Amino acid sequence: MKLLLTALGLLVLAEGQSRPGSIVNLQPFRQTSATRAATLINLNPAMNVWYLLQVAGKPAYHLENPHPREARVLLDEKGIVVVQGRSRYPCDFTALEQGRSSQLIYYPLCDGRLYLRNPAKGSRTALEASAEFLRDQVWGGENVVILFHHLLGERYRETADLQPGVGTKEGNVAPEGPLPALIDPSFSTRQVTPGNLGIAPGKSALTPGAWYATEGNAGAWVSVLQPNFIAPSILRSYRKLASGLDNVEAASLCYLIAFDLDRIDLGYALGTEHPQVGWSSRVSAPMRDPDLAGPDGIANIAPLVSTGLIRPDEGRNTIAAFTGGFKREHGAFRYGDLARVNRGSHYGFIENGVVFSRLEPGLATIFVLDDDSVGMKTWTEADNKLLPRIKHARQNGVPLVEPDPATGAPEPGRLVNQWAAGNWSGSEDEKLRTLRAGIALQNAHGRRFLIYAVFSDATPSAMARVFQAYQASYGMLLDMNALEHTYLAFYRRSGSALSVEHLLTGMSVLDKASKSGEVIPRFLGFPDNRDFFYVMRRGAKEVKP
């Protein structure tokens, strides 16, 4: 057997970006083995998850290894072999064709030791389909969509009904939980009853900014807050970086859920269609190379298959899933410094160690390393040294909050109040408030928490103030404008029964139902066209002998 190994390092990545030809050539760490009948490519041996198998005369097969730490996939003259310890499990090529003709999106091979990924059509809502039609088919379509967003801007706005209460003395600040928000003392003995909180915390009246343990999944908490409840010292801070809040967004409720990163693993997956890898129309002509099909030199991800669906074995351990970031069309800069460098600074993303679009400096980035640790930071050129260890990564704009270099306290990002240069999306008059989702990290009691937040009607400044109040070390925007773009589902299991709750109750319309009335949740039960993150219980992964 002939073994070919690409040189490992950033030089290969830099060279591959100029004229890669296909997404395979974009991968700097790929390893190729070949026989007379077939070629097998491990797209990133450090992750050991995704493979491409090319058999003579047939389209390539995209294979997934569900046990990358325990199993290796090899090639021999008759087919592929999964090696676990001293055991070898052969799979001949005929099983691959059976899998390709199957209706299963993840077809099990070698008794489930390997999966064939099959193409799927991702679900989309009527709202999303209408928006894409306007952009693609109607003259001035983008302007029509901007008007559309104006009309939807306050559709989801919710304000709290304050009631007398016993406040945080009630004992809902658990020592193992996240830090509560820093709020105005005058609200510390008041409570709210959020009408749209879909994840039951065991009680209906909640103290603003406090965290409440969820039922059924240890290591997850929920909280609610309005910006006008935040401590005045925070609202007065960094006034050059964050704009003042008007009365509407100051009184608009936000919903948050936090996960203990010692108890969960974070996954990330592309949707069946988005984010794409071509050029964004936002990029100026001087930044666009006419000889390249996209900023990374590719127009599509073929022959790889993006399923828009959580793998079955991971799905059994998943406790939550939420929508990812902007589509490629909006994921680049039209104005500002970032619009004038790196071909318009398209947002990068990586899944299972495979680079779909390179990570660009200056952009807010959430990433998962090979040891399953989660990080968030503003990417720099020096951070490219992490590329050999990155399992998943998603960039989306610029930071909402980041550490103050002098004090380490969270401060608003330098572009939070610069609408165009920050690519915050919304109206051309730079004043649109809308439904937005963000993600942040918090350090508390020697533990780290991942916080996902939905803001019912907010600008980036309001988001930054809320993340400051919760003492987040870093925070970034994900998506916006509609429930399908800010969706989070939370799963509880009792035996074979699955119950689905949502951060906002209205998000349930994004799920489907079986003929018997059982809920089929988005991302977990059927493929979706949008990219997403999913949260799994740590230590619950199944390992075959």
C-alpha positions as CSV (number, residue, x, y, z in Angstrom):
1,M,0.0,0.0,0.0
2,K,1.3,3.4,-0.9
3,L,1.1,6.1,1.8
4,L,1.2,9.8,1.0
5,L,1.4,12.4,3.8
6,T,1.0,16.1,3.3
7,A,3.4,18.4,5.1
8,L,1.9,19.6,8.3
9,G,2.0,23.3,9.0
10,L,0.5,26.7,8.2
11,L,2.6,27.1,5.0
12,V,0.6,24.4,3.3
13,L,-2.6,26.1,4.3
14,A,-1.4,29.4,3.1
15,E,-0.4,28.0,-0.3
16,G,-3.6,25.9,-0.6
17,Q,-5.8,29.0,-0.2
18,S,-4.6,30.6,-3.5
19,R,-5.8,27.9,-5.9
20,P,-7.1,24.9,-4.0
21,G,-9.4,23.7,-6.7
22,S,-11.5,21.7,-4.2
23,I,-12.2,21.6,-0.5
24,V,-9.9,18.5,-0.2
25,N,-6.9,20.5,-1.4
26,L,-7.8,23.2,1.2
27,Q,-7.1,20.8,4.1
28,P,-3.5,21.2,5.3
29,F,-3.3,18.1,7.4
30,R,-4.9,15.5,5.1
31,Q,-3.4,12.0,4.8
32,T,-3.9,9.9,1.7
33,S,-3.5,6.1,1.3
34,A,-4.1,4.2,-1.9
35,T,-4.5,0.7,-3.4
36,R,-5.0,-0.3,-7.0
37,A,-8.8,-0.1,-6.5
38,A,-9.3,2.9,-4.2
39,T,-8.0,6.0,-2.5
40,L,-8.8,6.9,1.1
41,I,-8.2,10.4,2.5
42,N,-8.2,11.1,6.2
43,L,-9.1,14.8,6.1
44,N,-7.5,15.5,9.5
45,P,-5.7,12.7,11.2
46,A,-5.5,14.6,14.5
47,M,-9.3,14.6,14.7
48,N,-9.7,11.2,12.9
49,V,-13.4,11.8,12.2
50,W,-13.9,12.4,8.5
51,Y,-12.7,10.4,5.5
52,L,-13.2,10.5,1.8
53,L,-13.1,7.2,-0.1
54,Q,-12.7,7.2,-3.8
55,V,-13.4,3.9,-5.6
56,A,-12.7,3.7,-9.3
57,G,-15.6,4.8,-11.5
58,K,-17.8,6.0,-8.6
59,P,-18.5,9.3,-6.8
60,A,-16.6,9.7,-3.6
61,Y,-18.0,8.4,-0.3
62,H,-17.9,10.7,2.7
63,L,-17.3,8.5,5.8
64,E,-17.5,9.4,9.5
65,N,-15.7,7.7,12.3
66,P,-17.9,7.9,15.5
67,H,-15.0,6.7,17.8
68,P,-12.0,8.7,16.7
69,R,-10.0,8.1,19.9
70,E,-10.5,4.3,19.8
71,A,-10.7,3.4,16.1
72,R,-8.7,3.8,12.9
73,V,-9.9,3.4,9.4
74,L,-7.6,1.7,6.9
75,L,-7.8,0.6,3.3
76,D,-7.1,-2.8,1.8
77,E,-7.6,-4.5,-1.5
78,K,-11.2,-5.6,-0.7
79,G,-12.5,-2.6,1.1
80,I,-12.0,-0.6,4.3
81,V,-11.1,-2.0,7.7
82,V,-12.0,-0.5,11.1
83,V,-9.3,-1.2,13.6
84,Q,-10.0,-1.1,17.3
85,G,-7.2,-2.3,19.6
86,R,-6.2,-5.7,18.2
87,S,-9.5,-6.3,16.5
88,R,-10.1,-5.7,12.8
89,Y,-13.6,-5.2,11.3
90,P,-13.7,-5.4,7.5
91,C,-16.3,-3.6,5.3
92,D,-16.3,-4.5,1.6
93,F,-17.2,-2.0,-1.1
94,T,-20.6,-3.5,-1.8
95,A,-21.8,-2.2,1.6
96,L,-21.1,1.3,0.5
97,E,-23.4,1.1,-2.5
98,Q,-26.1,-0.3,-0.4
99,G,-25.7,2.6,2.0
100,R,-25.7,5.1,-0.9
101,S,-29.1,3.8,-2.1
102,S,-30.5,3.9,1.4
103,Q,-32.9,6.6,2.7
104,L,-30.8,7.0,5.8
105,I,-28.8,10.2,6.1
106,Y,-26.3,8.4,8.4
107,Y,-26.0,4.8,7.1
108,P,-24.2,2.5,9.6
109,L,-21.3,0.4,8.2
110,C,-19.3,-2.3,10.0
111,D,-22.0,-2.9,12.6
112,G,-22.2,0.9,13.4
113,R,-18.4,1.4,13.7
114,L,-18.5,3.7,10.8
115,Y,-21.2,5.9,9.0
116,L,-21.7,6.8,5.4
117,R,-23.0,10.4,5.2
118,N,-25.7,10.8,2.5
119,P,-27.0,14.1,1.1
120,A,-30.2,15.5,2.6
121,K,-32.6,18.3,1.9
122,G,-32.6,20.7,4.9
123,S,-35.8,22.1,6.2
124,R,-36.5,25.8,6.0
125,T,-39.4,28.0,7.1
126,A,-41.8,30.0,4.9
127,L,-40.2,33.2,6.3
128,E,-36.7,32.1,5.3
129,A,-37.8,30.9,1.8
130,S,-39.5,34.2,1.2
131,A,-36.5,36.2,2.3
132,E,-34.2,34.2,0.0
133,F,-36.6,34.6,-2.9
134,L,-36.7,38.4,-2.4
135,R,-32.9,38.5,-2.3
136,D,-32.3,36.3,-5.3
137,Q,-35.3,37.0,-7.6
138,V,-36.6,40.5,-7.0
139,W,-34.9,43.6,-8.2
140,G,-33.6,45.5,-5.1
141,G,-34.4,42.4,-3.1
142,E,-31.9,43.2,-0.3
143,N,-33.6,46.5,0.3
144,V,-37.0,44.7,0.4
145,V,-35.6,42.4,3.0
146,I,-34.3,45.3,5.1
147,L,-37.8,46.8,5.1
148,F,-39.1,43.3,6.0
149,H,-36.9,43.3,9.0
150,H,-38.1,46.8,10.0
151,L,-41.6,45.4,10.1
152,L,-40.5,42.4,12.2
153,G,-38.2,44.4,14.4
154,E,-40.4,44.5,17.5
155,R,-42.6,41.5,16.8
156,Y,-41.0,39.4,19.5
157,R,-40.5,42.2,22.1
158,E,-41.4,41.3,25.7
159,T,-41.2,43.3,28.8
160,A,-41.3,42.1,32.4
161,D,-44.1,42.6,34.9
162,L,-42.3,43.4,38.2
163,Q,-43.8,41.9,41.4
164,P,-42.7,42.1,45.0
165,G,-40.5,39.1,45.9
166,V,-37.9,37.8,48.3
167,G,-35.1,38.2,45.8
168,T,-31.7,36.4,45.9
169,K,-32.0,35.6,49.6
170,E,-34.4,32.9,48.4
171,G,-31.2,30.7,47.9
172,N,-31.3,30.3,44.1
173,V,-27.6,31.3,43.7
174,A,-26.0,27.9,43.9
175,P,-22.2,27.8,44.6
176,E,-21.7,25.5,41.7
177,G,-23.8,27.6,39.3
178,P,-22.9,30.7,37.2
179,L,-22.4,34.2,38.7
180,P,-25.7,36.2,38.9
181,A,-25.9,39.4,37.0
182,L,-24.9,42.6,38.7
183,I,-28.2,44.5,39.0
184,D,-29.5,47.7,40.5
185,P,-30.1,47.0,44.2
186,S,-33.6,48.4,43.9
187,F,-34.6,45.4,41.8
188,S,-32.9,42.8,44.0
189,T,-36.1,42.1,46.0
190,R,-38.4,42.2,43.0
191,Q,-39.4,39.3,40.8
192,V,-40.7,38.8,37.2
193,T,-42.9,36.2,35.6
194,P,-41.6,35.7,32.1
195,G,-44.5,34.5,29.9
196,N,-42.4,33.0,27.2
197,L,-39.7,31.1,29.1
198,G,-40.2,27.6,27.8
199,I,-37.6,25.8,30.0
200,A,-39.1,25.1,33.4
201,P,-36.9,26.2,36.3
202,G,-39.3,24.7,38.9
203,K,-41.0,28.1,39.7
204,S,-42.8,30.8,37.8
205,A,-41.6,34.0,39.6
206,L,-37.9,34.7,39.1
207,T,-35.5,37.2,40.5
208,P,-33.9,39.2,37.6
209,G,-30.3,38.2,37.0
210,A,-30.4,35.1,39.2
211,W,-29.8,31.6,37.9
212,Y,-32.2,28.7,38.4
213,A,-31.3,25.1,37.9
214,T,-33.2,23.3,35.2
215,E,-35.1,20.1,35.8
216,G,-33.8,16.9,34.3
217,N,-30.3,18.0,33.2
218,A,-27.7,18.7,35.8
219,G,-25.3,21.5,34.9
220,A,-27.8,23.8,33.1
221,W,-29.4,27.0,34.5
222,V,-31.8,29.6,33.2
223,S,-32.0,33.3,33.9
224,V,-33.9,36.4,32.7
225,L,-33.0,40.1,32.7
226,Q,-33.9,43.5,31.3
227,P,-31.1,46.0,30.6
228,N,-32.8,48.6,32.8
229,F,-32.3,46.3,35.8
230,I,-28.5,46.3,35.4
231,A,-26.3,48.0,38.0
232,P,-26.0,51.8,37.1
233,S,-22.2,51.5,37.3
234,I,-22.2,49.1,34.4
235,L,-24.6,51.2,32.3
236,R,-22.4,54.3,32.9
237,S,-19.1,52.5,32.0
238,Y,-17.3,52.6,28.6
239,R,-19.7,55.2,27.1
240,K,-17.4,55.7,24.1
241,L,-17.8,52.0,23.2
242,A,-21.5,51.4,23.9
243,S,-24.4,53.6,22.9
244,G,-27.0,54.7,25.4
245,L,-30.1,52.5,25.5
246,D,-33.5,54.0,24.6
247,N,-36.5,53.3,26.7
248,V,-37.7,50.5,24.5
249,E,-34.7,48.2,24.4
250,A,-33.9,49.1,28.0
251,A,-37.2,47.5,29.0
252,S,-37.0,44.5,26.6
253,L,-36.6,41.1,28.3
254,C,-33.7,38.7,27.5
255,Y,-33.6,35.0,28.2
256,L,-30.4,33.1,29.0
257,I,-29.3,29.5,29.6
258,A,-25.9,28.5,30.9
259,F,-24.1,25.2,30.7
260,D,-21.3,24.0,32.9
261,L,-18.4,23.3,30.6
262,D,-17.1,20.6,33.0
263,R,-20.2,18.6,32.4
264,I,-20.9,19.0,28.6
265,D,-19.2,18.8,25.2
266,L,-20.0,21.3,22.5
267,G,-20.6,20.1,18.9
268,Y,-21.0,22.1,15.7
269,A,-22.4,21.1,12.3
270,L,-23.0,22.8,9.0
271,G,-26.5,23.0,7.6
272,T,-27.4,21.3,4.3
273,E,-27.0,24.7,2.6
274,H,-25.6,27.3,5.0
275,P,-23.1,28.8,5.6
276,Q,-21.9,28.6,2.0
277,V,-18.3,29.1,0.9
278,G,-18.6,31.4,-2.1
279,W,-18.3,35.2,-2.2
280,S,-20.6,37.4,-0.2
281,S,-22.1,40.2,-2.4
282,R,-21.1,42.6,0.4
283,V,-17.4,42.4,-0.6
284,S,-16.1,45.4,-2.7
285,A,-14.6,44.8,-6.1
286,P,-11.0,45.5,-5.1
287,M,-11.3,42.7,-2.5
288,R,-12.7,40.2,-4.9
289,D,-10.3,38.0,-6.9
290,P,-12.1,37.3,-10.2
291,D,-10.0,34.1,-10.7
292,L,-11.3,32.6,-7.4
293,A,-14.7,30.9,-7.0
294,G,-14.8,32.1,-3.4
295,P,-12.6,33.8,-0.9
296,D,-10.9,30.4,-0.1
297,G,-10.8,29.5,-3.8
298,I,-13.8,27.1,-3.8
299,A,-17.4,27.5,-4.8
300,N,-18.9,24.5,-2.9
301,I,-17.9,21.8,-0.5
302,A,-18.2,18.8,-2.9
303,P,-17.4,16.0,-2.5
304,L,-18.1,16.4,1.2
305,V,-21.7,16.1,2.5
306,S,-23.2,18.4,5.1
307,T,-26.2,16.7,6.7
308,G,-27.7,19.5,8.9
309,L,-28.4,16.7,11.4
310,I,-26.9,15.4,14.6
311,R,-25.3,12.0,14.2
312,P,-27.5,9.3,15.8
313,D,-25.2,8.1,18.6
314,E,-24.4,11.8,19.5
315,G,-28.1,12.6,19.4
316,R,-28.8,10.1,22.2
317,N,-26.5,12.2,24.5
318,T,-27.6,15.7,23.3
319,I,-29.4,17.9,25.8
320,A,-29.7,21.1,23.7
321,A,-29.2,22.5,20.3
322,F,-29.2,26.1,19.0
323,T,-28.8,27.9,15.7
324,G,-25.4,29.1,14.5
325,G,-24.4,32.3,12.8
326,F,-24.9,34.4,9.7
327,K,-25.3,32.9,6.2
328,R,-22.3,33.6,3.9
329,E,-24.3,36.3,2.1
330,H,-24.2,38.4,5.3
331,G,-21.0,37.0,6.7
332,A,-18.5,39.5,5.3
333,F,-17.8,43.2,5.6
334,R,-19.0,46.0,3.3
335,Y,-17.6,48.9,5.4
336,G,-14.8,49.6,7.8
337,D,-11.3,48.4,8.2
338,L,-12.2,44.7,8.0
339,A,-13.8,45.3,4.6
340,R,-10.5,46.3,3.2
341,V,-8.4,43.3,4.3
342,N,-8.4,39.6,3.7
343,R,-10.8,39.6,0.8
344,G,-13.5,41.3,2.8
345,S,-13.0,39.2,6.0
346,H,-15.5,36.5,5.4
347,Y,-16.5,34.6,8.5
348,G,-14.6,31.3,8.8
349,F,-15.8,28.0,10.0
350,I,-14.4,24.5,10.7
351,E,-16.2,21.2,11.4
352,N,-14.5,18.1,12.7
353,G,-11.1,19.6,11.9
354,V,-12.0,20.3,8.3
355,V,-11.5,23.8,7.1
356,F,-14.5,25.1,5.1
357,S,-13.5,28.7,5.2
358,R,-10.4,29.9,6.9
359,L,-10.4,31.8,10.2
360,E,-9.8,35.5,9.6
361,P,-8.0,37.8,12.0
362,G,-10.1,40.5,13.8
363,L,-13.2,38.3,14.0
364,A,-15.1,37.0,17.0
365,T,-14.5,33.2,17.2
366,I,-15.9,30.4,19.2
367,F,-13.8,27.2,19.0
368,V,-13.6,23.7,20.4
369,L,-10.1,22.1,20.7
370,D,-9.1,18.4,20.4
371,D,-9.4,18.0,24.2
372,D,-13.1,19.2,23.9
373,S,-12.3,22.5,25.7
374,V,-14.2,25.5,24.5
375,G,-12.7,28.9,23.9
376,M,-13.8,32.3,22.6
377,K,-11.6,35.1,21.4
378,T,-10.9,37.7,18.7
379,W,-8.8,35.7,16.2
380,T,-5.3,36.9,15.4
381,E,-2.6,35.7,12.9
382,A,-0.7,34.3,15.9
383,D,-3.7,32.1,16.8
384,N,-3.2,30.1,13.6
385,K,-0.8,28.0,15.7
386,L,-4.0,26.5,17.2
387,L,-5.2,25.1,13.8
388,P,-3.8,21.6,14.3
389,R,-5.8,21.3,17.5
390,I,-9.1,22.9,16.4
391,K,-12.0,20.5,16.2
392,H,-14.8,23.0,15.5
393,A,-14.8,26.8,15.0
394,R,-17.3,29.5,14.0
395,Q,-16.7,33.1,13.4
396,N,-19.5,35.7,13.4
397,G,-18.6,39.4,13.3
398,V,-16.7,41.2,16.0
399,P,-16.9,40.9,19.8
400,L,-19.7,42.2,21.9
401,V,-17.6,42.1,25.1
402,E,-14.0,41.2,25.6
403,P,-11.5,41.7,28.6
404,D,-10.4,45.2,29.4
405,P,-6.6,45.0,29.0
406,A,-6.0,47.0,32.2
407,T,-8.5,45.4,34.6
408,G,-9.6,42.1,32.9
409,A,-13.3,43.2,33.4
410,P,-15.6,42.8,30.5
411,E,-15.8,45.8,28.3
412,P,-17.8,46.4,25.1
413,G,-16.0,45.6,21.9
414,R,-14.5,48.6,20.1
415,L,-17.0,48.3,17.2
416,V,-20.2,47.7,19.3
417,N,-21.6,51.1,18.5
418,Q,-20.3,51.3,15.0
419,W,-23.1,49.8,13.0
420,A,-21.5,49.5,9.5
421,A,-17.9,48.8,10.6
422,G,-19.2,46.1,13.0
423,N,-21.4,44.5,10.4
424,W,-24.2,44.2,12.9
425,S,-26.8,44.0,10.2
426,G,-30.3,45.5,10.5
427,S,-31.5,48.8,9.1
428,E,-29.6,51.3,7.0
429,D,-30.5,54.1,9.5
430,E,-28.4,52.2,12.1
431,K,-31.2,52.3,14.6
432,L,-33.1,49.0,14.2
433,R,-33.7,47.0,17.3
434,T,-34.6,43.4,16.7
435,L,-34.6,39.9,18.1
436,R,-31.0,38.8,18.5
437,A,-29.0,35.8,19.9
438,G,-25.6,35.8,21.4
439,I,-23.1,33.5,23.1
440,A,-20.7,34.2,25.9
441,L,-18.2,32.6,28.3
442,Q,-18.2,33.2,32.1
443,N,-15.7,32.1,34.7
444,A,-17.0,31.5,38.2
445,H,-15.9,29.5,41.3
446,G,-13.0,28.0,39.3
447,R,-15.5,26.7,36.7
448,R,-16.4,27.9,33.2
449,F,-19.9,28.4,31.8
450,L,-21.2,28.7,28.2
451,I,-24.1,31.2,28.1
452,Y,-26.6,31.4,25.2
453,A,-28.9,34.4,25.3
454,V,-31.9,35.6,23.3
455,F,-32.7,39.3,23.4
456,S,-36.3,40.0,22.6
457,D,-35.6,43.5,21.1
458,A,-32.0,44.8,21.3
459,T,-29.1,46.6,19.6
460,P,-25.5,45.3,20.1
461,S,-25.1,47.9,22.8
462,A,-27.9,46.4,24.9
463,M,-26.4,42.9,24.3
464,A,-23.0,44.1,25.5
465,R,-24.5,45.6,28.6
466,V,-26.2,42.4,29.5
467,F,-23.1,40.3,29.0
468,Q,-21.2,42.9,31.1
469,A,-23.7,42.5,33.9
470,Y,-23.3,38.7,33.8
471,Q,-19.5,39.2,34.1
472,A,-18.8,37.4,30.8
473,S,-15.2,37.1,29.8
474,Y,-16.1,37.2,26.1
475,G,-19.3,37.5,24.1
476,M,-20.4,37.5,20.5
477,L,-23.4,37.8,18.2
478,L,-24.8,34.7,16.5
479,D,-28.0,35.4,14.4
480,M,-31.0,37.6,14.5
481,N,-34.4,38.8,13.3
482,A,-36.6,35.6,13.7
483,L,-37.2,32.7,16.0
484,E,-35.7,30.2,13.5
485,H,-32.4,32.2,13.6
486,T,-32.3,32.4,17.4
487,Y,-33.8,28.9,18.2
488,L,-32.7,26.9,21.2
489,A,-34.2,23.5,22.1
490,F,-33.6,21.8,25.5
491,Y,-34.2,18.0,25.8
492,R,-35.2,15.9,28.8
493,R,-35.3,12.1,28.6
494,S,-37.1,9.6,30.7
495,G,-36.4,6.1,29.4
496,S,-37.3,6.1,25.7
497,A,-39.5,9.2,26.1
498,L,-38.1,12.6,24.9
499,S,-39.6,15.9,26.0
500,V,-38.6,19.1,24.2
501,E,-38.6,22.6,25.7
502,H,-37.5,25.9,24.1
503,L,-35.8,28.9,25.5
504,L,-38.8,30.9,24.1
505,T,-42.0,29.0,23.8
506,G,-42.7,30.3,20.3
507,M,-39.7,28.4,19.0
508,S,-41.7,25.2,19.1
509,V,-43.2,26.1,15.7
510,L,-39.8,25.2,14.2
511,D,-40.2,21.5,15.2
512,K,-42.4,18.9,13.5
513,A,-44.8,16.3,14.8
514,S,-45.2,12.6,14.0
515,K,-48.5,11.1,13.0
516,S,-49.0,10.0,16.6
517,G,-48.3,13.6,17.8
518,E,-44.8,13.1,19.1
519,V,-42.5,16.1,18.7
520,I,-39.7,15.7,16.2
521,P,-37.1,18.4,17.1
522,R,-35.1,20.5,14.6
523,F,-31.5,19.4,14.1
524,L,-32.0,16.3,16.2
525,G,-35.0,14.7,14.4
526,F,-34.7,16.1,10.9
527,P,-32.1,18.0,8.8
528,D,-32.0,21.7,8.6
529,N,-30.5,24.1,6.1
530,R,-28.8,26.2,8.8
531,D,-25.6,25.5,10.8
532,F,-26.0,24.9,14.5
533,F,-24.3,24.0,17.8
534,Y,-25.4,21.1,20.0
535,V,-24.6,20.4,23.7
536,M,-23.9,16.8,24.8
537,R,-23.5,15.2,28.3
538,R,-19.8,14.7,28.9
539,G,-18.8,11.1,29.6
540,A,-21.9,9.6,28.1
541,K,-20.5,8.6,24.7
542,E,-20.9,5.0,23.7
543,V,-17.8,3.1,22.9
544,K,-18.0,-0.2,21.0
545,P,-15.6,-3.0,22.1
